[in-house]
Amino acid sequence: MTILYHISISLYLFASGIMGIFSRKAALFYAGRKSLLSHIEDEMGYSQDSDRETVWFHCASVGEFEQARPIIELLRERFPLYRIVITFFSPSGYELRKDYPLADHIFYLPMDTRKNAAKFIEFINPTLVIFIKYEFWRNYLTTLNKCGIPVYLVSGIFRQGQPFFRWWGGSFRNILNLFTHLFVQDENSASLLRGIGVERVTVCGDTRFDRVHALAQKAVKISSVEIFCGSSLCCVAGSTWPADEELIVAHYRRYFHREKIAKRYSELRRGKFEQNIDSVRFAKFPELDNVISVSSSESKFKLIIVPHEVDEHQIKKLINLLRDIPYVRYSELEGSHRSEKLSEASVLIIDSVGILSRIYRYGTFAYIGGGFGAGIHNILEAATYGMPVVFGPKFGKFKEARDLTELGGAFPVKSEDELVEIFDKLLADSAFRDECSQVCAGYVAKNIGATEFIVNSIAPAK
């Protein structure tokens, strides 16, 4: 098994070099590993703080970094002299957070070979190591264990189908015993671990709850979004992919055209058009009086779409999907005509990165993307504002999504019809909407506190 592991690591790097011809992400991954150890040795060697104790955080990508971030911030506050080193496996994490100000050094993680692990640990000389969620790098963990350096897993979550719990998973189970302690999100994970003899485990929740709560408390206003939403009901569709956008736009097109019909009918009823319109024409279509309950003047509905990928090609595909629906791009809202553009638009496209968590505060409910692909993105950033959340069917790996679905604050959908049903209910039924909102806000509030517990457990006394 060990030989196969080493072969697979080498093949992965080789394959990324070939795939880099076709994929920018693969190209960044491959380029980021070129002469990486030499770069790390030089940077750490020239560092003026080599006598400081070092805490090393490893995160796979952006999501795991958000779980590490509350711990980094609290450690920095309590122990300002600690040197913080952060590594990323994924280019998306590294590229987005390579300038994070609370870290002293940020690197790609060298590939997990014995030689790389030994050299990297020698260069950074960590006092304490924290891996986030799913990180189980065999050679790094083995080397840390041999060096007597404590290493913790934080916000870990385990499922029955993982290799650790299969009859053939002995080699994988051995990896878990290399951790000093595992801090897991739920009791099910702890039970699974204890069932295979891993006793150094504590249930303390997910640090993301602390992160989203902190973000909500200090969120800075975005005036353009505030003006756009006004007093309207608003769906914030966050981290969307094309499959999500097709469903969302299809629903909004129904609403948009029904609203136009309702508005025209209302104007006719108020006599704003020719007076010789025969009243019999209204009698023929009595259903127009109830054409759409959510199209009333006091509950206008707007849509904000925040694509996961904001490159120009994807934005143009989204614009083509909207067709006749008036929209405005966030990047176009500079200058004196901002108010005019916002007043004319029904859809706001966010073609900038890094502001989604601040945008959720303006929504009535949220749609979270990814559920028709590999899996949903972060629903807690919306839930912390008390927003009911809707997402696609791929959510089973995410405890918070399962919990909120069971509690009645989240709604998975498998088709356009199901999305239309829940969207229209959230728009038309304010009592239902308020009930869902309370569920989501209460769930986040109840789960705050993991960061404090972890830092108190692993950090030395002052």
Secondary structure, 3 states (H helix, E strand, C coil): CHHHHHHHHHHHHHHHHHHCCCCHHHHHHHHHCCCHHHHHHHHHHHCCCCCCCEEEEEECCHHHHHHHHHHHHHHHHHCCCCEEEEEECCHHHHHHHCCCCCCCEEEECCCCCHHHHHHHHHHHCCCEEEEECCCCCHHHHHHHHHHCCCEEEEEECCCCCCHHHCCCCHHHHHHHCCCCEEEECCHHHHHHHHHCCCCCEEECCCCHHHHHHHHHHCCCCCHHHHHHHCCCEEEEEEEECHHHHHHHHHHHHHHHHHHHHHHHHHHHHCCCCCCCCCCHHHHCCHHHHHCCHHHCHHHCEEEEEEECCCCHHHHHHHHHHHCCCCEEEHHHCCCCCHHHHHHHCCEEECCCCCCHHHHHHHCCEEEECCCCCCCCCCCHHHHCCCCCEEECCCCCCCHHHHHHHHHCCEEECCCHHHHHHHHHHHHHCHHHHHHHHHHHHHHHHHCCCHHHHHHHHHCCCC
